[in-house]
Structures are given as C-alpha cells and as structure tokens.
Amino acid sequence: MEEVKVEIISRENIKPSSTPSHLKTFKHSFLDQLAPFPYAKVILFYASQNLSGFPKRLELLKQSLSETLTQFYPLAGKIKDNLSIDCNDEGANFVVAKLNCPITKFLKKPDLNTLNKFLPTTPYIEETMIGAYVTNIQVNVFDCGGIAIGFCISHRIIDGDSLDTFLKVWTERASCNHNSKLLTKPNFATSSLFPTSTLHFRDLSKKTWGSIFRKGKWVTRRFLFKNSAIATLKAQIVAKSSSDPFKNHPNTPTRVQIVSALFWKYFMAASKDQFGIQRPSILLNTMNLRRRMAESLHPENSIGNFLWLTISEHKSEHELNLNELVSKVKKSMEEIDKDFVARLQSEEERRSIRETFFRKMSLSNNKGDEVLEGLNVNSWCNFGYYDADFGWGKPMWVSSVGVQGNSVLGDKITLVDTKFKDGIEAWVTLDEDKMKYLVSSTELLTYATLDPSPLAMSNSRL
C-alpha cells in the first residue's frame, strides 16, 4: 500500500463554558502517578459518509465537545505540574486532517505505524507534558468521507474506563435532543479517595518502568482470538482443575486471564530461544479497581486512574505449562479485592504495599544480577468504545497504534474486544527477535489469526 499522507487542515481550541473559581486547580491522586504512559490513546474508525454532509457533522462534534468539556472541566485545562492540572478553560486541542486514501483501502491491510499520524500529538514524550493540553483530538477525513477520530488525553487524569465515560457523555450530547435529560454525569472523586501531596510514588514508578521498558527495535503485530478458540483453551485448562494447581481455585479463568497467560508462555519461550537461558520473568496485568471496590466507595462514572498492577512471577529455570501460568495470573488478580483497596486508602498500609510492589518489579532477582523480563498486559475488554455513536453510526474498528524502531514502550500487550464481542484482538509489541518467534509458532497460530483485516472483522461475525 502506498504511503498514507495526512494533511492538517485546521487547529483550534474547543473551549467549555467558564469553570467556577474554586475548581481552577485539579489535584491528582497517588494512583494517577502509577500510569507509565503520558497519554491514553485510542482511534475510532467510522464508515464512509457523504462528504457533502461533513461540515455539518464537524460542527456537531465541536458544539457537543464544548458542552461535554463543561462537565469534564479538568480536561479543558493544561498540565500544571506533576501533582495538578490548571483548569484554565483554554480548551481541548482539536485538529482536523485530510487523508489521501479511502477508508476501505486503508482498513483492508492497515499499517499499524501509520496510525500514529492519526493522533493529534506525539503520544510517548513525557518531557513535553508540563504546560501541555490535557485533551487532544484529531478528526481524520478519508477521501471517501470515512472518519477516524484519534484521542490523546493525559493519562494523569483518565484511564480506559474514564475515557469510556467521556465518550458516553460526548456521544449523548452529539446525538440526543438537547431538551432531554442526559444520562451520564462524571464524578471526580479519585483525588479525595486516594489523596497525595508528594511525588514519591511517581518517582519510584518512573524508575521501575524504566527498568522494564528498555530501548530496542520494537515491532507491533495484531493477534485475533475467536471466542471459540479461547473456549477450547479454557476447556483444556478446566479439565486439569481436579489436580494442582487449580484445585484451590474453583472459579474458572476469564478470557483475559487465559490470553494473558498464553502470551506470557510464548514470551518466556521466545526469551529462552533468544538468550539461551530461561530468564526470570514477571507478567503485569492492569486491574480496574472500580470493579473490586466496596459499593460505598465506588463513585458512579468515576474519572481518574482507578488502576493497580498485579504481578505474576516466575523466577526459576523450570518451564511451566499453560495451566500453571493461568493459575499464577488468576491468583494474582484475586488478591486485588475490597480489602486491598481499603488498604490503599491507609497511608501506613499504602507504604507497605508500595514497597512490596516495587521490590517485585526490581531489575534483579534474589539470585544475583540476572535480567528480569517483564511483559505488561492492559485490557480494554468490556469497555463501550464500540458504542460511541455521534449520530452517524457506531465505529467499524477501535484501534490502538503500532510501535516500531527505538522506543522505550516495548514488551506490552493491549487486549481489545472485537466489534461484536465475539473475540479478542491483541495488540502485541515486542522486540524483533521475540516477535519472529511468536509469528512462527504454529501452535500459537492454531488459536489466533495474525493481522486480520479490520474491514472483514467489521462486516461479519467471527
């Protein structure tokens, strides 16, 4: 496919109505300091529309965004420092761009690195955050009228669930009668539930992530798992549950646990093939605390980073089977419960949790200076991104972006539900050698399809 050219047509600030003076500074929670990436980013692709109707749709997006930012007032500000946002009402950075190809041609076989051009700002440069816009949105118009909306919103204030809430409110504003009652109202309770006045947690977090995400030659590929394939894996795992290690865990594993453990298995095998030895390894899974909090603490439509990372460890040379790895992943996730969240709210308990967490993520293990291999899995499953209808239909495809070249954001996986929730699309970023091992694994590819066409995925159920 010829190179996709993205021409910027316009840039402007979409401002909300005035924010009350007592809300001019928004303080982060200590959980906000854990996020390893500067921006939460996603791209929503919409089917071809009549180009003559685009100006009207664009004005609808701008007007409804202005109304939405009135409710999401911190998203209309700029990064003040590492502890707060200046809610100065400067608005969201709103970019309109024109593409030189039809959406159907691009989605037939998308270049994952080209997707970065669909975003309004560079999503990986941490140093540029102070004084930067909190919210950046780019509306990309294909030459057939198709639209791709790219989001880069500061990860210091939103996580995947928060972005889901933002999209719900924006689409409600764009598609409903303005006289009707809006259903969704955001809640900014994170900083009061998990307050902080220091950067100690963030400093430790940045140091630790720096040891996990190392420079290298990275490549991103997509692996599609049909629900039927995951069900086959699950049946094989459950069949062994009468014996160790599952006999003490009666609940069957989830789709995310199974796919996470499967990639961890091949990640370790690829590492052994690459270096000739089994390096100590950890798997990090991002957990949504909203689903594991006491109801009295769980604010509806909460905005902020209600996230924690679970750590599954394997630091011996003994190779584990999938059943054993799923057990480790499942056990680590089950430790994040109501009592754990309550402990996070205690300063004394939080210090103990923090020390244990960062000790597990240490670059070296107890045996000496062996390099620790870390794989990070983030799940977008069960979010409502595919329901984001601005009045012209739901998205054809919800995408992340590719990473290639010398980056510090490798060894990561993003799991996304398919449009019809009949499978999971895994965006996998590994170094070139490990990726070669994965894509040549006939066993892995009996369960997954490599780089399927999003166009085909959106037109039929799997």
N, C-alpha and C positions, 0 to 999 in steps of 0.2 A: 504493500500500500504506500502511495506517495505521502510525503510528509504533510501533516495537518498544520496549516498555518492559522494562527489565532491573531486577529486584528482587533485591538482595543478601540472601541467606538466612543465610549464616554466613561468618565469617572465623576462621581458626586457623593456627597454625604446625604444620607436619608436620616433626617432628624425626627425625634419624638417631640411631643409637647413638653413643656417645662417640667423638670423634676423638682419636687419640694426641697427646700434648702437643707432640711435635716437629713436628707438622703444623698447628699453630694459626695460622700465617700462610702464606698462599699468595702468592707473588710473580708479578707479571705479566711477560710477555716484552715486548720492544720492538715486536713485531708487534701485540700487543694494543692498543698506543697508536694504531694506524692506523685502527681502526674509527671511522667517522663517526657512528654511531648509538648511543645509550645501551643499547638493548635489541635482542636478536634476538627476533623475534616471529613467531608463526605460529598459525593456528587450524585445528583438525581437527574436521570435522563427521561425526557418526555417525548412521545411520538410526534411525528410530523404534523404541523398545523399550517393553515393558510397564512402565508407571510403577510397578507394584507391586514390580518387581524392582530399582528404582533404589537403595534404601537398601543393598542387598547389594553392588551394583556400586560404590557410593560408598565403602563400607568397604574393598573390594578395592583401589580406587585409592589410598586413604590408606595402607593397610598396605604395599602394594608400593612406593609412593613413599618411605616411611620406609626400607625396605630398600635401595632404589636410592640414596638420599642417603648411605647408609653408604659406598658405593663412590665416589660423587661428592661427597666431603666439602666442597670449596670452595663447591659450590652450596647448601650448607646454612648458609652464613655471611652476613656483611654486608660492604658495601664499606667498607674501612678508609680508604684514600686512593687517590691516582691510581697508586700502584705496587703495591698489595697488597689482599688480602681477609682479613678477620678470620674465621677458621674457628671461630666460637664456638658452633656447633651450635644456633643459635636456630631453624634450620629454614627451610623454604620457606613463603612466604605463600600460603595455599591458600584460595580463595574459592569458594563455591557460590552460584549465582544462578539465578533463575527467570525465564523469558521468557513473554510473553503471546500467543504465536502458535505454530502448528505449524511444524516444520522444513521441510515440503514447501512451505508457503506462502512462507516466507522465501527458500528457495533457488530458487523459480520466477523471481524477479527481485530479487536481494539489493541492498540499499542499502549501498554499499561504505563509507560513512562510519559507518553504524550498527555495522559490525564492530568499531570501536574500543571499543564498550560491552562487547564480549565478552572484553576484556582486563582483567586484574586491576589494572593501574596505567597511568598516562599514559605512553606509550612514547617521547615526544620530549623531555622536560625533563631536560637534562643536569645542571642545578644541584642536582637532588634526589638525585643518585646517592650522595654520601658518606653513609654510615650507612644506606643503603637495602638492602633484601633483594636478594640475588643472584638468587634464583629466585622468580618469581611465576606462579601457575597459577590459572585460573578455569574451573570446570566449570559450563557454562550448560545448563540443562534446559528444553527446549521443552515446551509444554503437551501434546504428544502423546507425550512420552517420548524424543524425539530429543535428542542431546547434542552440544555444541560445546565443545571444550577449548581455551582460549586460553592461550598461553605468552608471557611476557615475562621473558627471562633475560638477565642482564647481558652485553652484547657485549664486555665487558672480559675475559671468560674463555671464551666459546664463540662459534663461528661456525656456519654451517649444517651442516657435516659433524659438528661436535661435538654439535649438537642431535640429529642423526640417531642418533649413538651413544647419547646419553642416552635417547632414545625406545626404541631397541632393548633396552637393559637394563631399562627400566621395564616394557615390554610382556612381556619374558621373565619378569620377576618376577611380573607380574599373571596370566599365562596358563599358566605351566608348573607342573609338580609341584615343590614346594619341595625334594624329595629328589633331584631330577635336577640334573645339572651345568649351570650357567649358561654360555652360550657366549661372551658378550661381557664383556670386562674393560677399563675405561677406563685410559688412560695419560696422566699429566700431565707430559710431558717438555718442553713448549713453553718454559718459562722457563729450563731448563738448555741447550736448543739455541740459544735466542735471548735471552740474558740482558740486563738493563738495570738501571742504577742512577740514571738521570736521567729527567726529563720533557721533554728537548729535542725528541725525536721527536714526542711528543704535542702540545707547544705549536705546532710547525710544522704538524702535521696539522690542528689546530683552526683555525689561521689560514687555511690553504689551503682547507679545506672551507667556511669562512665566506665565501670569495670565490666559490665555485662555487654554493653553495646560498643564493640570495638570497630575500628576502621577496617575496611576491606573492600573487595569487589563484590557487590551485592546484586542479586537479581530477584525479581518478583514473578511468580507464576500463580495461576489460579487452579485449584483442585475442587471439582464439584462432586459432592457425595449425595446420591439419592437417598431418601429416607429408607428405601428398601435395602440398600447396601448397609446402612447403619443398623437397621433391624437385624440383618444377618450377623453382623459383628456382635450385636448385643445378645443375640440368642446363643452364640458361641461362648460368650463370657458368662451368661447366666447359667448355662449348662454345667459350668465348673464351680458354681457357687456353693455346692454342698460341701466342698472342701476349702481349705485355706487358699487364698486369703479373704474370701468373700463371706465366710460363714457367719462372721460377726456384723455383717452389713446387709441386712435383709432387703433394703430398698435397691431396686435395680438402677444401674448407672444411667445418666442422662445422655442425650446426643452430644452435648458439648464435652462432657467428660470422656466419652468414647473417642471422639475425633481428636481431642487434645492429647490423650494418651497414645493414640495411634501415631500421631506426628512426633511425639516425644520418642517413641520407639525407633522410628526411622531417623530421627535427628541424632540419636546416640549411635545408631549403626553407621550413619554417614560419617560421624566424627571418628569412630574407630577405623573406618576404611581410609579416612583422610590422614590420620596421625599414627595409625598402627597400634594404638592402645585405647582402652576404654577410659576416657577422662571422666572425672566426677561431674555430675550434671544435675541441674535443677529445672523444673518447669514452673513458670509463673502464670497463674490464671487471675485475671482481673474479675473481682466479685462486686456485684451491685448490692450494697448494704441495705438499700430500701426494702428488699425482699427478705431481709433477715433481721429487721429491727422490730422491737415491740411496737404494736399499733399506736400506742400513746406517743411514741417518739417519731413516727413516720409521717411527716407532713405531705399531704397530697400534692402532686405536681411540683415536687421539690427541685430547686435549681442549685447546682453546685456539684462538687465531686463527692458523692456518697460511695466511694470506692475503697476497696482494700485488695491487696495482692496475696493470694495463697501461694505457698511454696511447697512443691513436692520434690523430694530429694532422692538421688541415687548416687552414692559416692563410693561404691565398691566396684570391683572389676567383674563381678558376676553379672551376666546378662539376664535381664528379666523378661518374662513373656508379657503379652498384652494384658492378660488377666491381672497380673501382679501390678502393672503400671496403672491400670484403671483403678485398682484398689487404692493405690497411693494418692491418685488425683482426687478420688471420691472422699477419702478420709480427710485430706487437707481442706477440702471445701466444706465438709460437715463441721469442721472446727469453728467456722465463721457463723455464729448463731447469735441469738438475742443477748446472751451473757457476754459474748465477746464484744459486741457493740457497746454494751453498758460499760465494760471495762475501758473502752476507748474514750469514754467521757470523763474518766477519772485521770487526773494529771499523774498521780503516782503509778497507777496501773498502766497508763499510756507509755510512761518511760520504760517500764519493764518490757512491754510488747515491742516497743521500738528497738530496744537493744537486741532482743531475740531475733527480730526480723532482719536487721542489718547484719547480724552475725551469720545468719544462714546464707545471706547473699554475698558473703565475703569472697574476695577473689581467690583466696587459697583455702584449702580444706585442712583438716587436722593432721594430715599425714605429711604436710610439707608445702612445697611450692607448686603443686600440680594446678594447672589452669582449670578453673571451673567453667563449664559450658552452661549457658543459660538460654532457655527458649521462652519467649513471652507470648501468651495467648490472650487475645482480647475478643470478647464475644459481643456482636451486635444482634444476636438472636433474640426474638420476642420484642424487638422494638417496632414501632409503627412507621418506619421510613417509607415503606411501600404504600402507605395510606395517605401520603402527602399530596392531596388533590387541591390545586389552586383554582379549580373551576374548569380545567380542560382535560381532566383525567388523571389517573394515578401513574406513578413512574413505571417505565418499561424496565429500568435497571437501576439499582442502587450500588454505587461503586466506591471503593477506596482508590488509592493511587499506587503506582509502581515505584520501586526504589532500585536504582542501578548506579554503579560506579562507586566512588569513595564516599561512603556515608557512615554515620555512626548509629544508624537506626535499624541495623540488621537483626537476624535471628528473632523474627516476630511473625505472628500469625493473627489475622483478623478473620473471624467467622461471621458470615452474613447469611440470614435466611434467604432463600430464593423467593421470587415474587409470589408464588402460590404456596409457600411454606412446605414444599414437598422435597426439600433438600437443604443442604448447607454448602455455601460457596466459601472456600478457604483461600484467603489471600496470603501467600507464604513468601516471605523474604528471607533468603539465606545467602551465604557466600556461594560463589560459583561452583566450587568443588562439592559442597554438600547438596546443592540443587541438582547437579548432574547425577548424583547417587539416587536422589528421590525420583527424578523423572525417568530413570532407567530401571526402577524397581517394578518388575511385572506383578509382584504380589500387591503392592500399594495400588497399582493401577487396575487391579481387579475390582477394587471398591470405589475408585474415583476416576472421573473424566478430567483430562488435562486441558486447560484453557478452552472451555466450550464457548460457543458463540452466544453472547447475551441476547442477540436477536432471536435465535432459536429458543432460548430459555424463556423469553417473554411471550412467545407466540403459542407455546404449548406446555402442558404439564409434563413433568418428567416421567 
